[in-house]
Amino acid sequence: MKRKMMILTAMILAVCSCGKKQEKGEEVQREPSIYGFFTEDFQIDSSSVKEGETFSKLVNRLGMTNADGYRLTKLCDTVFDVRKLRAGNRFEAFYSTDSLHTLEYIVYHNNMVRSTVFHCNDSLFVKNVDKPTVQEKRFADVIIRESLWNDMIKAGASPLLIAELADIYQWSVNFFGLQEEDRFRIFFTQTLCEGEVFKVDTIHFCLFNSGKHEVAAMRYDIGKGTTYWGKDGASLKRMFLKAPLKYNRISSRFTYARKHPITGKVKPHTAVDYAAPKGTPVHAIGEGKVSACGWDPSGGGNRIRIKHPQGYESCYMHLSGFAKGIRTGSLVHQGDLIGYVGSTGHSTGPHLDFRIWKNGKPLDPLKLDSPSAEPLEKKYLEEFNRQYDCYMKQLDSLSTPVAERNGN
């Protein structure tokens, strides 16, 4: 009996021992990180690139010699452009845990998806690592209640859509003058990384409503690059952009009786003032020839005037500086960079004073209805209209009813 008990005990111990060995074996089988090494084996220092810091200064700060830093820079070649190192971007430095505290790796995060891995000891190398992404098709119904940004988020869509919409509707929708109940309905494709929106890939169709005013935009390729067209193939492009800069508030509107903020005198202000940070890019609203570029002694500071076809002229004042190559006599195209927002001349803060005339008469830039470009060629219309009607039917089935939107 004792012998049987001893054998049974030995068998149980053997089984337990085998189990323990298997558990230990499983612990040894580790998977390296997405970067290709075991991050837990190192001491990690997380930080960000400093303002004005170059790649060579960064690797020197983290512990590399000048010679090794130079060699690593040469290895970057087509893998990573060291000139595009961006202040504020995060990185991790991985050091050995021994007394030498040797820098082994740097992982620099270019964006949400891409990171660049630098091996900094012994056999130097550089490689890019991308996190997995997924694409998804979405529909968004955005109704203006507070601001386009906040209402976009409330509708469950990414504010990244705003930049895409502004590009598509830059000739036909004034994003500075959106009113309550204005509405965007959008079919689009976006890319996600770890559940977060990385980028908006494509807007396929959008319908903008403002009161009785309606502007559709459908993506349609005619072999000359993808373009957006309106109902019945109408062109969305016009002679002039709706505004010469993006995503800022209006601090003063067109009027014939405004109290000047500096002199206190009431006088006409035949312009629109766009408040924006110093250095914000300013673009030409249309094709033309620069008729004046320089200092305006009457208070406009650094000023550019452009003569356009059909008797139009535009003016951009209080600039902090002019874009390279812009001077009196320069020819510019629609959207060309011409200068930067500033506060030169008679100004109380950074803003752009923007004016338009036709045959010498001041026009309100916010009410300007400039001529449109050529419509879609007739040979494409049948297929275009078929796709257009399909999107409109989908809109009817997906959109929120008016009564429900008004809370009734």
Sequence and secondary structure as in RCSB ss.txt:
>XXXX:A:sequence
MKRKMMILTAMILAVCSCGKKQEKGEEVQREPSIYGFFTEDFQIDSSSVKEGETFSKLVNRLGMTNADGYRLTKL
CDTVFDVRKLRAGNRFEAFYSTDSLHTLEYIVYHNNMVRSTVFHCNDSLFVKNVDKPTVQEKRFADVIIRESLWN
DMIKAGASPLLIAELADIYQWSVNFFGLQEEDRFRIFFTQTLCEGEVFKVDTIHFCLFNSGKHEVAAMRYDIGKG
TTYWGKDGASLKRMFLKAPLKYNRISSRFTYARKHPITGKVKPHTAVDYAAPKGTPVHAIGEGKVSACGWDPSGG
GNRIRIKHPQGYESCYMHLSGFAKGIRTGSLVHQGDLIGYVGSTGHSTGPHLDFRIWKNGKPLDPLKLDSPSAEP
LEKKYLEEFNRQYDCYMKQLDSLSTPVAERNGN
>XXXX:A:secstr
 HHHHHHHHHHHHHHHHHHHHHHHHHHH     TTSS GGGSEEEEEE  TT  HHHHHHHHT  HHHHHHHHHH
HTTT  GGG  TT EEEEEE SSTT  EEEEEEE SSSEEEEEE SSS EEEEEE  EEEEEEEEEEE SS HHH
HHHHTT  THHHHHHHHHTTTT  TTS  TT EEEEEEEEEEETTEEEEEEEEEEEEEEETTEEEEEEEEE SSS
EEEE GGG B  BSS S SS S  EEE  EEEEE TTT  EEEE SEEEE  TT EEE SSSEEEEEEEEETTTT
EEEEEEE GGGEEEEEEEEEEE TT  TT EE TT EEEEEB  SS SSSEEEEEEEETTEEE GGG    B   
  HHHHHHHHHHHHHHHHHHHHHS  HHHHTT 
